[in-house]
Amino acid sequence: MSGKQYLPRLSVVCNRKGVLDIDTVKGCALGMAAHPSGGCYGVCYANKVATLYGFDFSKATSRTVFDKVQVERAVTNHPATWFRIGVMGEPCHDWDFTVFVCGWLSRYKTPVIVTKSWIDLSDDQVGALVSCGAVVNISTSPLDTEAEREKRLDQFCRLKRLRVRVALRIVSVNAGNTLLNEAYGDKVDEIQRSLFSYFPTIDNPLRIPKNDRRVRYGDILTERHADLGGGSTISIFNHKTHIGKCDGCPDLCGIAFYGKERAA
């Protein structure tokens, strides 16, 4: 893969779903190395967007250059009460800087980190996240390998035990049984229901194009939803799940499970 590498300058951006994005890292070296054909599940949305704009998503760039006044002004001027790290990059590639940014900006808004936990947080880093009231979303899916899923569940349980405000962010799918793969849907559904038995969980339906081989073969069932911004096909496991912009979302990336108060 070739393309531009992200600049190391920290930026504050509001995306089309209304998320205040303060990515400490752009790109995902470990995810792309594990799944070189399209990233996780073959349809990593961040990789797709990066490729569209000519960036090499397989290179992880820490965004450690910043203008303190400019960043703080952008954060305080945005109406949201929280910001998210892990929109277009995997923060675990630089946990030190990610934890620093969370501590720094937590005086203005609640930090939310979305990660697939390729690299574990140290105990000291965990303690810092507890102190600043950060919410950590551990992302997993029935489409993960068994080893990936077990590692992410281990980290979820570890952070919960250490009193981090954590949520299991499940990339869910509506899977089908087909003539070529008669038990596929049943197997995925069993894994998925087991994941949703944890608490707290966030349902994040898989975005997948209708021309994907798994969709064409009936392994993954999709619907079209125009409210994702220009229209998109997604695989919906639970039709009560909020789809669309952050306004009206009951989960708020896990903040809703814990309220606004920091952990003690």
N, C-alpha and C positions, 0 to 999 in steps of 0.2 A: 504494500500500500504506500502511496506517496501523496504528498499534499503539503499545504502550509502547516506550520506549527503555531499553536496559539501563543500570543504574547504573554509575558509573565506579569502583566499589570492587572491588579484586582479591579473589577468593574462591578457596578450595581445596576441591574437591569430589571425592568418589570416585563415579564413575558405575556403572551396573549391570553393566558389563563388567569392572569392577575397575580402571579407568583413573583415576589421580590427575590430575584436570583443574585446571590453573592457567592459564586463558585470560587472556592479556594484552589481548586484544580480544574483544569479543562482537559478532557480526554480521559481514556481509560485503558492503560497499557495491559493490565492483567486480564481484564474482561475480554479484550480483543485477542490477546494471546491464547486464552482458553477457548474462545469461539471466533476464530478469524473470519468465518464466513457470515458477516453481518452483525457480529456481536452477540450478546445474550439472546437465545431463542431464535437467532438468525434474523431478528427484526428490531434490533436496538434503535429506538427512535432518535436518541441523541447522536448515535453514529450516522444515521441517515441524514439528519440535519447538517452535521459537520461536513459530511461528504458533499452535500448539496452546495455548501459555501466554500468548498475546496480545502477543507482542513483534514489533517490526518488524525483521526480519533484514537489511533493506536499509540499515540505519543501523549503521555501525561505531563502537563506543564503546570507547575506550581505558580500561583499568581501573587508572589510575595512582594511585588513593587506596588506601592499605593500612595495616594495623597490622603492623609488622615482627615483633613478638613473636608475635602470633597466627598469622601466616602460617608462620613458622618452626616453631612448635609443631605445627601441623597437618601440615606436611610431614614432620617427623621422627617423628611418631606413626604415620604410615601405613607398613605393612610393605613396600610396593613399593620397589624400588631406583631407580626412575625416575619422572618426571612428564611429562605431555604438555601442550603448548601448541598450540591449534588444534583443539579439540573442537567448540566452539559459536561459532567465530569465526575470522576470517582474520588471523593475526598480522602479515602483511606491511603492514597498514594502520598499524602503529606499530612498525617494526623497532627503533627506538632503545630503547623501553621493553621490548620482547621480549628484546633482547640483554642489557639491564640485568638483567632477572629471571633469565635463564639464568646469568649470571655470579654473581649473588647467591646463588641456591639450588643451584648446582652443587656447593657444599661439602657438601651433604647428599645429593643424589640426581642422577642423570644427566638433563639436560634433553633432551626430544624435541620438535621443532617439526614440525608438519604444515602445509604451505602449498602453494598452487597458484601461487605466485610471480607474482602479478599485478604486484608491485613488486619490483625486484631489491634484494638486499642490497648495501651499499657494501663496498669492500675492507676498510675499517676494521672494519665489523660482522662480516665474514667472519673476520677475524683474531681478534676477540673470541670468536667461537663456537668456533674452533679451540682457543683457550687454555683455555676452560672445558669442553671435551670434549663439546659438544652434538652430538646426532644430528639431522640435518635430513631429513625425508621430503618429497620433491618429488612432489606428487600429479598424475597425469595419467591418460589413458584413451584407448582407441580411439574413444570417443564425443566427445572434444574436437574442436574445429575444428583444421584443419591448422596454423594460425598459433599457436593455444594450445599445441598439442603440441610444436611446434618450439621455442617459447620455453621451455617447461618442460624439455625435453631439453637445451637450451643451458645452462640454469641448473644442471641436474644435473651436466653435464660440467664446467662452470666450478667448481662447489663441490668436485667430486672432484679436479680439478686443483690447487685451492688447499688441499687436504688437510683439508677438512671431512669429518666422518664423515656421509656422505650415503647415502640409499637412494631408489630410484625406487619410489614407492607407486602401483601400477597399479589403477585401478578397472576390473576386468575384467568381461566379459560373455560369455555363451554366445549367439551370434547365429545366426539361421537364414536360409535362403534361402526365399523365398516366391514365389507366382505373380506378385504385384505388384512384387516386388523380388528378382529371381532371383539376383543376385550379391551381395546385401547381406552375408550371412553370410560368404562367402568374403573379401570386402574387409575386414570387421572382423577376421576371423581373421588375415589377413596383417599388418595393422597391429599387432595384439596380439602376435603372435609376434615381431615386430620389437622391440617394447617390452621383452618379456621376455628379449631377447638381451643387454640391458644387465646390469650387475652393480654392486651388489646390487639385487635387486628384492623388493618385497612385493606379494603378491596380495591385493587387497581387493575381493571380489565385490560387484557392484552390488545394492543393495536397491531393489526396484521393485515396486509393487503389481500384482496380477494383472489389475486393470481398466485398467491403462495401455494406451493405444492400441497401442503397439509390441508389447506382450505379446499382446494380443488378435489382432493381425494376424500374429503368429508371427515378427516380426523379432528379438525378444528372448525367449529360452526361460528359464523359471523353475522353481524347485522351492521347496517349503515346508520351513522348518526351525524347529522349535519352540525350539531352544536359543539363539535370538537374543533371547529375552526376550518371552514372550507369543506367539511365532510370527511368522514373516515370510517373504515370498517374496523369493528372491534368484536372481540369474543366475550360475551356477557354470561357470567355464571349466575349472578343474582340480579334480577331486573330492578331491585330496589336500590341498587348502588347508585350514588350520585355520579353523573357523567357531565363533564363540561367545566366551566370556570369555577374558580375558588369560591365565589360568592354563592352562598347557599349550601356549601359542602358541610355535612355534619361532623366530619372528622378533623378537618383543618390540619392535615398531616400529623395527626396524633395529639395536637394541643388540646383538643376537645375532651380527651380522656383524663387530662390532668389539670385543667383550668389554667389560670394565668400565674398562679403562685409558683415560685421556685421550690425545688425539692429542699428539704431541711438539711 
